[in-house]
Amino acid sequence: MSSNRSSGVGPFLLGALAGGVIGATVALLIAPAEGSETRQGLSEKFDDLTGSLTGILHRAKVSAEKALNDGREESGRIIEEAKNRAEDLIENADRTIHAAREAATKRRGKSKASEEEGDSTLDPSMNGNGKGTRASASSGSESQ
């Protein structure tokens, strides 16, 4: 919104300045005075106008340089903040990955230990696949 406002100021000032120059020139040319006095007056007005324009341009340049420097400082601050956040995220991710690996290793260790315990506590009639062994007589009658 501020860019719309500042973009309208430049053309307005340029138009006002041009109108002032044209008005002053016409007034000097119409006013009853000798040619040398008119030329002298025009020269003075032109010098005043040139000085005013120089001042306006200088202020505009200073203002633009300040805005540029402010923008550079702000972008540098934003970049530094983004780097810090990225480093924090990477550190948190590394900690999370490390904790997940440790938890997985502990689970594997517990799982192996429980499997070993389970093997020793199996019923002797179990053949390791969780099914009991059947007597040969009963297996023979099933196959017929």
C-alpha positions in Angstrom: 0.0 0.0 0.0 2.9 2.4 0.8 4.4 1.8 -2.7 1.2 3.0 -4.3 1.3 6.1 -2.2 5.0 6.8 -2.9 4.6 6.1 -6.7 1.9 8.8 -6.9 4.0 11.4 -5.2 6.8 11.5 -7.8 4.5 12.3 -10.8 2.6 14.9 -8.7 5.8 16.7 -7.8 7.1 16.5 -11.3 3.8 18.0 -12.6 3.8 20.7 -10.0 7.4 21.6 -10.8 6.8 21.7 -14.5 3.7 23.8 -13.9 5.7 26.2 -11.8 8.4 26.5 -14.4 6.0 27.1 -17.2 4.0 29.7 -15.1 7.1 31.6 -14.1 8.4 31.6 -17.7 5.1 32.9 -19.1 4.8 35.5 -16.3 8.3 36.8 -17.0 7.7 36.9 -20.8 4.4 38.8 -20.4 5.6 41.2 -17.7 6.8 44.6 -19.1 10.5 44.5 -18.6 13.6 45.0 -20.8 15.0 42.0 -22.5 18.1 42.0 -20.3 16.0 42.1 -17.1 13.8 39.3 -18.4 16.9 37.2 -19.2 18.4 37.9 -15.8 15.1 37.0 -14.1 14.8 33.8 -16.1 18.4 32.9 -15.3 17.8 33.4 -11.6 14.6 31.4 -11.7 16.3 28.6 -13.6 19.1 28.6 -11.0 16.5 28.4 -8.2 14.7 25.6 -10.0 18.0 23.7 -10.6 18.9 24.1 -6.9 15.5 22.8 -5.9 15.7 19.9 -8.2 19.2 19.1 -6.9 17.9 19.1 -3.4 14.9 16.9 -4.2 17.1 14.4 -6.1 19.6 14.4 -3.2 16.9 13.7 -0.6 15.5 11.0 -2.9 18.9 9.4 -3.2 19.5 9.5 0.5 16.1 8.0 1.2 16.6 5.2 -1.4 20.1 4.4 0.0 18.6 4.2 3.5 15.8 1.9 2.4 18.3 -0.3 0.6 20.6 -0.5 3.7 17.6 -1.2 5.9 16.5 -3.9 3.5 19.9 -5.5 3.5 20.1 -5.5 7.3 16.6 -7.0 7.6 17.3 -9.7 5.0 20.6 -10.5 6.8 18.7 -10.8 10.1 16.1 -13.1 8.5 18.7 -15.3 6.9 20.6 -15.6 10.2 17.4 -16.5 12.0 16.5 -19.1 9.3 20.0 -20.7 9.6 19.6 -20.9 13.4 16.2 -22.5 13.1 17.5 -25.0 10.5 20.4 -25.9 12.8 18.0 -26.5 15.7 15.8 -28.7 13.5 18.7 -30.7 12.4 19.9 -31.2 16.0 16.4 -32.2 17.1 16.2 -34.6 14.1 19.5 -36.1 15.0 18.5 -36.6 18.6 15.2 -38.2 17.6 16.9 -40.6 15.1 19.5 -41.6 17.8 16.7 -42.2 20.3 14.7 -44.3 17.8 17.8 -46.4 17.0 18.4 -47.0 20.7 14.8 -48.0 21.2 14.9 -50.3 18.2 18.1 -51.9 19.5 16.6 -52.4 22.9 13.5 -54.0 21.4 15.6 -56.3 19.3 17.5 -57.3 22.4 14.4 -58.0 24.4 12.8 -59.9 21.5 15.8 -62.2 21.2 15.9 -62.7 24.9 12.2 -63.6 25.0 12.6 -66.0 22.1 15.4 -67.7 23.8 13.3 -68.0 27.0 10.4 -69.2 25.0 12.4 -72.0 23.4 13.5 -73.4 26.8 10.0 -73.3 28.2 8.3 -75.0 25.3 6.3 -78.1 26.0 8.5 -81.1 25.0 5.5 -82.4 23.0 5.7 -79.3 20.8 8.0 -79.6 17.8 9.1 -76.0 17.5 6.3 -74.8 15.1 3.8 -74.6 17.8 2.0 -77.8 16.9 2.1 -80.9 19.0 3.4 -84.2 17.8 0.7 -86.8 17.1 0.8 -90.4 17.7 1.5 -92.5 14.6 -1.8 -94.3 15.0 -3.8 -91.1 14.8 -1.7 -89.8 11.9 -2.3 -93.0 10.0 -6.0 -92.8 10.3 -6.0 -89.2 9.0 -4.2 -90.1 5.9 -6.8 -92.7 4.9 
